């Protein structure tokens, strides 16, 4: 979904330590980054002593290297083969403007003589202290001293890449709020000014504008979009007009995304669409979320932002589900649900179209056709939610599993049983209610809490890990 993450590689040095280790560090770090699937830029080794940074003059030279390559890298990896000088590092990194990962080589028992000892552990503590004094934010490897070619550092790179993607993609972007907030849903109120002060622009678009665009759609574009959704999901028995209206809405949203340069959207999904067109937009949300345009239902702008954060960190599609039901008497589990906005990448197979039973009950048969229903695939997952409160953005993430537990046969829409890692479902419910979070969570595959937590640190955003 994205261009490959690129790191700028920095190598520290302290003169009275053996210089031979730097050449090996350059070789091993380049290999580690490449093997993990990322790109790198590296200053020519002839520019400084051993191709490392020790003195203030060398630090300034490295800063020039970063300036010359501005925009070509998303993060800096500080590799410390030995103690490494903090002063040179400060001058090198003070204007980097991107996340910084600090790695220090471990010493080896049996190689603690003066010719081989690194003292990088001590140096890393000193390095972090000086960077902190200067207000330069940084990220630590999970294991304090770690070899670049280890599996532990490969995981560090994975999480750090997620942090870099999230920081880059969240610094400045635009969310489209399509339609007014449904009066009954005060839970999804937002503070637009709080978002704007963090570089998140909200564009509000009236449904009347959407309906005008829908009604104007015709010809080849409409037929092509109908064919696209006919292949995207199984429409089964429903009338052709339902597919046509879904295609009209999809084209209208595509146009709004292009016109307003939207990176994410939240949509008022009921009840005007049901009364006027007899459709629910779920299948469109499923498609958009799979295409990398995060789309939240029920006009939840807060969680459209959280969806984007998880999407960037994981480099993988995201869905938004209700935290909806207890799972019988088992407090360790919770039932998540939504009508049908889950992207195919998070489903166990291709979806099929159903109508929304709540709208059927209220407005009659086929008044809400468009749920894209399939089983949500069991996976390790990260969930998260966001709110605006007291002029600030607040959020949390948690990790756990979508587990292969049965739901009632009559359970409509897309449901899944979630089991939290390091706690219970009951803990999650109590936390969300105590802290005043919405009844929605963004969900993606894999464990990404660390990457998001670090990204939010660089962006001065609040995040709890629960």
C-alpha positions as CSV (number, residue, x, y, z in Angstrom):
1,X,0.0,0.0,0.0
2,X,3.0,2.3,0.6
3,X,6.4,3.1,-0.8
4,X,9.1,1.1,1.0
5,X,10.3,2.7,4.3
6,X,13.8,4.1,4.1
7,X,16.1,4.7,7.0
8,X,19.1,7.0,7.2
9,X,21.9,5.1,9.0
10,X,24.1,6.8,11.6
11,X,27.2,5.2,13.1
12,X,28.7,6.6,16.3
13,X,32.3,6.3,17.5
14,X,34.5,7.2,20.5
15,X,38.2,7.5,19.5
16,X,40.0,5.4,22.1
17,X,37.8,2.4,21.3
18,X,38.7,0.0,18.5
19,X,37.7,1.4,15.1
20,X,37.6,-2.0,13.4
21,X,34.1,-2.6,14.9
22,X,32.6,0.3,12.9
23,X,33.3,-1.3,9.5
24,X,31.6,-4.5,10.7
25,X,28.7,-2.5,12.1
26,X,28.2,-0.7,8.8
27,X,28.1,-4.1,7.0
28,X,25.8,-5.8,9.5
29,X,23.3,-2.9,9.8
30,X,23.0,-2.5,6.1
31,X,22.3,-6.3,5.8
32,X,19.8,-6.2,8.7
33,X,17.8,-3.4,7.1
34,X,17.8,-5.0,3.6
35,X,17.0,-8.4,5.0
36,X,14.0,-6.9,6.8
37,X,12.7,-5.5,3.5
38,X,13.5,-1.8,4.0
39,X,15.8,0.6,2.2
40,X,18.6,2.8,3.6
41,X,20.8,5.7,2.8
42,X,24.3,5.9,4.3
43,X,27.0,8.5,4.3
44,X,30.1,7.6,2.4
45,X,32.7,6.1,4.7
46,X,35.4,8.5,3.4
47,X,33.5,11.5,4.6
48,X,34.5,11.0,8.2
49,X,36.9,8.8,10.3
50,X,35.7,5.2,9.7
51,X,32.5,6.5,8.2
52,X,31.2,7.3,11.7
53,X,30.4,10.4,13.7
54,X,32.5,11.4,16.7
55,X,33.4,15.1,16.7
56,X,31.2,18.2,16.3
57,X,32.6,18.8,12.9
58,X,31.6,15.2,11.8
59,X,28.2,15.7,13.3
60,X,27.7,18.8,11.2
61,X,28.8,16.9,8.2
62,X,26.2,14.2,8.9
63,X,23.5,16.9,9.4
64,X,24.4,18.2,5.9
65,X,24.0,14.7,4.6
66,X,20.5,14.5,6.1
67,X,19.6,17.9,4.7
68,X,20.7,16.9,1.2
69,X,18.6,13.8,1.4
70,X,15.5,15.4,3.0
71,X,12.3,13.6,2.0
72,X,14.2,10.4,1.0
73,X,14.1,8.8,4.5
74,X,11.4,8.4,7.1
75,X,13.6,7.6,10.2
76,X,17.2,7.5,11.4
77,X,18.8,4.5,13.0
78,X,21.6,5.4,15.4
79,X,24.0,2.4,15.5
80,X,26.5,2.4,18.4
81,X,29.3,-0.1,17.8
82,X,31.1,1.3,20.9
83,X,30.5,4.0,23.5
84,X,30.0,6.7,20.8
85,X,30.3,10.4,21.3
86,X,27.1,12.3,22.3
87,X,28.3,15.7,21.2
88,X,28.7,14.7,17.6
89,X,25.4,12.9,17.7
90,X,23.6,16.0,18.9
91,X,24.9,18.2,16.1
92,X,24.1,15.4,13.6
93,X,20.5,14.8,14.8
94,X,19.1,18.0,16.2
95,X,17.3,18.9,13.0
96,X,16.5,15.4,11.7
97,X,12.8,15.9,12.1
98,X,12.0,12.2,12.0
99,X,11.9,9.3,14.5
100,X,15.2,8.1,15.7
101,X,15.9,4.5,16.8
102,X,18.9,3.9,19.0
103,X,20.7,0.5,18.9
104,X,23.8,-0.4,20.9
105,X,26.0,-3.5,20.3
106,X,26.3,-5.9,23.2
107,X,29.6,-6.9,24.7
108,X,30.6,-10.6,24.6
109,X,31.9,-12.6,27.5
110,X,35.4,-13.7,26.6
111,X,35.9,-10.5,24.6
112,X,36.1,-7.9,27.4
113,X,39.8,-7.0,27.0
114,X,40.7,-3.5,26.0
115,X,41.1,-4.5,22.3
116,X,37.5,-5.8,22.1
117,X,35.4,-4.2,24.8
118,X,32.7,-1.9,23.4
119,X,31.0,-0.2,26.4
120,X,28.1,0.6,24.2
121,X,25.6,0.0,27.0
122,X,27.1,2.8,29.0
123,X,27.3,4.9,25.9
124,X,23.7,4.4,25.1
125,X,22.6,5.7,28.5
126,X,24.8,8.7,28.0
127,X,23.5,9.2,24.4
128,X,19.9,9.1,25.5
129,X,20.6,11.5,28.4
130,X,22.1,14.2,26.1
131,X,19.4,13.8,23.5
132,X,16.7,14.2,26.2
133,X,18.4,17.3,27.5
134,X,18.2,18.7,24.0
135,X,14.5,17.8,23.6
136,X,15.3,15.3,20.8
137,X,12.8,12.4,20.9
138,X,14.1,8.9,20.3
139,X,13.0,5.3,20.4
140,X,14.8,2.4,22.1
141,X,15.3,-1.1,20.9
142,X,13.2,-3.6,23.0
143,X,16.4,-5.3,24.2
144,X,18.8,-2.6,25.4
145,X,21.9,-4.0,23.8
146,X,21.2,-6.0,20.6
147,X,23.0,-7.3,17.6
148,X,21.6,-5.9,14.3
149,X,21.4,-9.4,12.8
150,X,19.3,-10.9,15.6
151,X,15.7,-11.7,15.4
152,X,15.0,-9.3,18.2
153,X,16.4,-6.4,16.2
154,X,14.4,-7.5,13.2
155,X,11.2,-7.0,15.3
156,X,12.6,-3.6,16.4
157,X,12.9,-2.6,12.7
158,X,9.4,-3.8,12.0
159,X,7.9,-1.7,14.8
160,X,10.1,1.3,14.1
161,X,9.1,1.2,10.4
162,X,5.5,1.3,11.6
163,X,6.3,4.3,13.8
164,X,7.9,6.1,10.9
165,X,5.0,5.5,8.6
166,X,2.5,6.6,11.3
167,X,4.5,9.8,12.1
168,X,4.8,10.7,8.4
169,X,1.1,10.0,7.6
170,X,-0.4,11.7,10.7
171,X,1.6,14.9,10.7
172,X,-0.8,16.5,8.2
173,X,-3.9,14.9,6.6
174,X,-7.5,15.5,5.9
175,X,-10.6,13.6,7.1
176,X,-13.9,14.0,5.4
177,X,-17.1,14.1,7.6
178,X,-19.8,13.1,5.2
179,X,-23.2,14.1,6.6
180,X,-24.1,15.6,9.9
181,X,-23.8,13.7,13.2
182,X,-27.0,11.7,13.8
183,X,-28.7,13.5,16.8
184,X,-29.0,10.3,18.8
185,X,-25.2,9.7,18.5
186,X,-23.8,12.3,20.8
187,X,-21.1,9.7,21.6
188,X,-19.3,10.6,18.3
189,X,-19.0,14.3,19.0
190,X,-15.7,15.8,18.0
191,X,-13.5,18.9,18.6
192,X,-12.4,20.0,15.2
193,X,-10.1,22.7,16.6
194,X,-8.2,20.1,18.7
195,X,-7.7,18.1,15.5
196,X,-6.6,21.1,13.5
197,X,-4.0,22.1,16.1
198,X,-2.4,18.6,15.5
199,X,-2.4,19.0,11.8
200,X,-5.6,17.1,11.1
201,X,-8.0,19.0,8.9
202,X,-11.7,18.1,8.9
203,X,-13.8,18.8,5.9
204,X,-17.6,18.6,6.5
205,X,-19.7,17.7,3.5
206,X,-23.5,17.8,3.5
207,X,-25.5,14.7,2.4
208,X,-27.5,17.0,0.0
209,X,-24.2,17.5,-1.9
210,X,-23.7,13.7,-1.9
211,X,-27.2,13.0,-3.2
212,X,-26.8,15.6,-6.0
213,X,-23.6,13.9,-7.2
214,X,-25.3,10.4,-6.9
215,X,-28.3,11.5,-9.0
216,X,-26.0,12.9,-11.7
217,X,-24.0,9.7,-12.3
218,X,-24.7,7.9,-15.5
219,X,-23.1,6.2,-18.5
220,X,-19.9,4.2,-18.7
221,X,-18.6,5.2,-15.3
222,X,-21.8,4.0,-13.6
223,X,-21.8,0.7,-15.5
224,X,-18.2,0.1,-14.7
225,X,-18.7,0.8,-11.0
226,X,-21.7,-1.5,-10.9
227,X,-19.6,-4.3,-12.5
228,X,-16.9,-3.6,-10.0
229,X,-19.2,-4.2,-7.0
230,X,-20.9,-7.1,-8.7
231,X,-17.5,-8.8,-8.7
232,X,-16.5,-7.5,-5.3
233,X,-19.4,-9.2,-3.4
234,X,-22.2,-11.6,-4.2
235,X,-25.4,-9.6,-4.6
236,X,-27.6,-12.7,-4.9
237,X,-31.3,-12.1,-5.1
238,X,-31.4,-8.3,-4.7
239,X,-32.8,-6.0,-7.4
240,X,-30.5,-4.3,-9.9
241,X,-31.5,-0.9,-8.6
242,X,-29.8,-1.7,-5.3
243,X,-26.5,-2.3,-7.0
244,X,-27.0,0.8,-9.1
245,X,-27.6,3.0,-6.1
246,X,-24.6,1.5,-4.3
247,X,-22.5,2.3,-7.4
248,X,-23.8,5.8,-7.5
249,X,-22.8,6.4,-3.8
250,X,-19.4,4.9,-4.4
251,X,-18.8,7.2,-7.3
252,X,-19.9,10.2,-5.3
253,X,-17.5,9.3,-2.5
254,X,-14.7,8.7,-4.9
255,X,-15.3,12.2,-6.3
256,X,-15.4,13.8,-2.8
257,X,-12.1,12.0,-2.0
258,X,-10.5,13.4,-5.1
259,X,-12.1,16.9,-4.8
260,X,-11.2,17.4,-1.1
261,X,-7.9,15.4,-1.1
262,X,-9.3,13.2,1.7
263,X,-7.1,10.6,3.4
264,X,-9.9,9.2,5.5
265,X,-13.6,9.6,5.8
266,X,-16.4,9.1,8.3
267,X,-19.9,8.8,6.9
268,X,-23.5,9.3,8.3
269,X,-24.7,5.9,7.3
270,X,-28.4,6.1,8.3
271,X,-31.2,6.7,7.9
272,X,-31.4,9.0,4.8
273,X,-29.6,6.5,2.6
274,X,-32.2,3.9,3.5
275,X,-35.2,6.1,3.1
276,X,-34.2,7.6,-0.2
277,X,-32.1,4.9,-1.9
278,X,-32.9,1.7,0.0
279,X,-29.2,0.9,0.6
280,X,-26.7,0.7,3.4
281,X,-23.1,1.8,2.5
282,X,-21.3,-1.0,4.3
283,X,-20.0,-2.7,1.2
284,X,-18.5,0.6,0.0
285,X,-16.7,1.0,3.4
286,X,-15.4,-2.6,3.1
287,X,-14.0,-1.7,-0.3
288,X,-12.5,1.7,0.7
289,X,-10.9,0.2,3.9
290,X,-9.3,-2.4,1.7
291,X,-8.0,0.2,-0.7
292,X,-6.3,2.2,2.1
293,X,-8.8,5.0,2.5
294,X,-9.9,4.5,6.1
295,X,-13.6,4.8,6.3
296,X,-15.6,4.9,9.6
297,X,-19.4,4.5,9.8
298,X,-21.8,6.5,12.1
299,X,-19.8,9.6,11.5
300,X,-17.1,8.6,13.9
301,X,-14.4,11.1,12.8
302,X,-12.4,10.4,16.0
303,X,-11.9,6.7,15.0
304,X,-11.4,7.5,11.3
305,X,-8.2,9.1,12.7
306,X,-7.4,6.0,14.9
307,X,-8.0,3.8,11.9
308,X,-5.5,5.8,9.9
309,X,-2.9,5.5,12.7
310,X,-3.3,1.7,12.8
311,X,-3.3,1.4,9.1
312,X,-0.1,3.4,8.7
313,X,1.6,1.5,11.5
314,X,0.6,-2.0,10.3
315,X,0.7,-1.2,6.6
316,X,-2.4,-3.3,6.5
317,X,-6.2,-2.7,6.1
318,X,-8.3,-1.7,9.2
319,X,-11.9,-2.2,10.2
320,X,-14.1,-0.3,12.7
321,X,-16.4,-2.5,14.9
322,X,-18.8,-1.9,17.8
323,X,-17.7,-3.2,21.2
324,X,-21.1,-4.8,21.3
325,X,-21.9,-7.8,23.5
326,X,-20.7,-9.9,26.4
327,X,-19.9,-13.5,25.5
328,X,-22.3,-15.4,27.9
329,X,-20.7,-15.7,31.3
330,X,-17.1,-15.6,30.0
331,X,-15.7,-12.2,31.1
332,X,-12.5,-12.8,29.3
333,X,-14.2,-12.4,25.9
334,X,-16.2,-9.7,24.2
335,X,-18.3,-9.8,21.0
336,X,-17.3,-7.2,18.4
337,X,-19.8,-6.4,15.6
338,X,-20.7,-4.2,12.7
339,X,-23.0,-4.4,9.8
340,X,-20.5,-5.2,7.1
341,X,-17.7,-2.7,6.7
342,X,-14.7,-5.1,7.2
343,X,-12.1,-5.2,4.4
344,X,-11.6,-8.5,2.6
345,X,-8.1,-8.8,4.0
346,X,-9.6,-9.2,7.5
347,X,-12.3,-11.7,6.4
348,X,-12.1,-15.4,6.0
349,X,-13.5,-15.3,2.5
350,X,-15.4,-13.3,0.0
351,X,-18.5,-11.5,1.3
352,X,-22.1,-11.7,0.2
353,X,-24.7,-8.9,0.3
354,X,-27.5,-8.8,2.9
355,X,-30.0,-6.3,4.0
356,X,-29.9,-4.6,7.4
357,X,-32.5,-6.2,9.7
358,X,-32.9,-3.1,11.8
359,X,-33.9,-1.0,8.8
360,X,-36.1,-3.9,7.5
361,X,-37.9,-3.8,10.8
362,X,-38.4,0.0,10.7
363,X,-38.8,0.8,7.0
364,X,-39.7,-2.5,5.3
365,X,-38.2,-5.1,3.1
366,X,-35.0,-4.2,1.2
367,X,-34.7,-0.8,2.7
368,X,-31.1,-1.3,3.8
369,X,-29.4,-3.5,1.2
370,X,-25.6,-3.4,1.2
371,X,-24.1,-5.2,4.2
372,X,-21.0,-7.1,3.1
373,X,-21.2,-10.1,5.3
374,X,-18.5,-12.8,5.9
375,X,-16.7,-14.4,8.8
376,X,-14.0,-12.2,10.3
377,X,-10.8,-14.3,10.2
378,X,-9.2,-15.3,13.5
379,X,-6.0,-13.3,14.0
380,X,-3.7,-11.7,16.4
381,X,-4.9,-8.1,16.4
382,X,-4.4,-4.6,17.7
383,X,-7.4,-2.5,18.6
384,X,-7.6,1.2,19.4
385,X,-9.9,4.1,19.9
386,X,-9.7,7.9,20.0
387,X,-11.6,10.7,21.6
388,X,-11.4,14.5,21.7
389,X,-11.8,15.9,25.2
390,X,-10.9,19.2,27.0
391,X,-9.2,20.5,23.8
392,X,-6.9,17.4,23.4
393,X,-6.7,14.1,21.6
394,X,-6.8,11.0,23.7
395,X,-6.5,7.4,22.7
396,X,-5.7,3.8,23.7
397,X,-4.6,0.6,22.1
398,X,-4.8,-3.0,23.3
399,X,-3.7,-6.3,21.8
400,X,-5.4,-9.7,21.7
401,X,-6.9,-12.2,19.4
402,X,-10.0,-12.6,17.2
403,X,-10.7,-16.2,18.2
404,X,-12.6,-18.9,16.4
405,X,-15.6,-19.0,18.8
406,X,-19.2,-19.5,17.6
407,X,-21.9,-16.9,17.6
408,X,-25.6,-17.6,17.4
409,X,-26.7,-18.7,13.9
410,X,-29.2,-15.8,13.9
411,X,-26.5,-13.1,14.7
412,X,-26.7,-10.7,11.7
413,X,-23.8,-8.7,10.2
414,X,-20.2,-9.3,10.9
415,X,-19.4,-10.5,14.4
416,X,-16.2,-11.7,16.1
417,X,-15.2,-12.8,19.5
418,X,-12.2,-10.9,20.9
419,X,-9.9,-12.1,23.8
420,X,-7.6,-9.5,25.2
421,X,-4.0,-10.2,25.9
422,X,-2.8,-9.4,29.4
423,X,-6.2,-8.9,31.0
424,X,-9.9,-9.6,30.4
425,X,-12.6,-8.3,28.2
426,X,-14.2,-7.0,31.4
427,X,-11.1,-4.8,32.0
428,X,-11.4,-3.3,28.6
429,X,-15.1,-2.5,29.0
430,X,-14.5,-0.9,32.4
431,X,-11.6,1.2,31.0
432,X,-13.6,2.4,28.1
433,X,-16.5,3.4,30.2
434,X,-14.5,5.0,33.0
435,X,-12.5,7.1,30.5
436,X,-15.4,8.0,28.3
437,X,-14.5,6.3,25.0
438,X,-16.9,5.7,22.1
439,X,-18.4,2.2,21.6
440,X,-16.2,1.7,18.5
441,X,-12.7,0.3,18.1
442,X,-10.4,0.3,15.1
443,X,-8.9,-3.1,14.5
444,X,-6.0,-4.4,12.4
445,X,-4.0,-7.6,12.1
446,X,-0.8,-8.1,14.2
447,X,0.6,-6.4,17.3
448,X,1.3,-2.7,16.7
449,X,0.8,-1.0,20.0
450,X,4.5,-0.2,20.4
451,X,4.7,1.4,17.0
452,X,1.6,3.5,17.6
453,X,2.7,4.5,21.1
454,X,6.1,5.7,19.8
455,X,4.5,7.5,16.9
456,X,2.1,9.4,19.2
457,X,5.1,10.3,21.4
458,X,6.7,12.0,18.4
459,X,3.4,13.8,17.6
460,X,2.7,14.8,21.2
461,X,-0.5,12.8,21.4
462,X,-1.8,10.9,24.4
463,X,-2.0,7.1,24.2
464,X,-2.7,4.5,26.9
465,X,-1.6,0.9,26.4
466,X,-4.1,-1.3,28.2
